[in-house]
């Protein structure tokens, strides 16, 4: 399948899918998939690898007998700090290398099982409603290592005549993840303060008991 054909495919947001990504000695296990197409994938990750690294992905689906293994290159890397500052999802955009026929067939089957119309509807003709998570221009990296840019790095078609820049709309799923992380951080702070208070209270009791002795 040529690069131009692959770029026309719609990206879909899968459910009940996870992947592991490895590059050399680095290994990320159980990463959630934000979106996937015939050209690439965006995976959620708090500590993404650097742009330009070659990786191997293993996509797993609940109940599936075999995993789907693909090779690719990281073309976008969004850290947690960058994601929090710009209301994006932390993770990695990965462009797939040319797919062997049997791998391409399995990937097509996977995408069709998520959205039967995904491979029939060109991305350029999709509705102008809010884009899927990980699908906007936020995924365009500062450095693209090769000419065949994947779906994970291409912005959706836009009208270049602008009157005013509209504020970014935070998707519900992304807002949930942001709030969840903030709550976890607050819980950690409360736990630390509680432990410190407990130590101080014990020291005070020890001083009182020593004075009464």
Buried (B, 14 or more C-beta within 10 A) or exposed (E): BEBEEBBBBBBBBBEEBBBBBBBEEEEBEEBBBBBBBBBBBBBBBEEBBEBBBEBBBBBBBEEEEEEBEBBBBBBBBBBBEEBEEEBBBBBBBBBBBEBEEEBBEBBBEBBBEBBEEBBEBEBEEBEEEEBBBBBBEBBBBEEBBEEBBBBBBBEBEEEEEEEEEEEEEEBEEBEEBBEEBEEEEEEEEEEEEEEEEEEEEEEEEEEEEEEEE
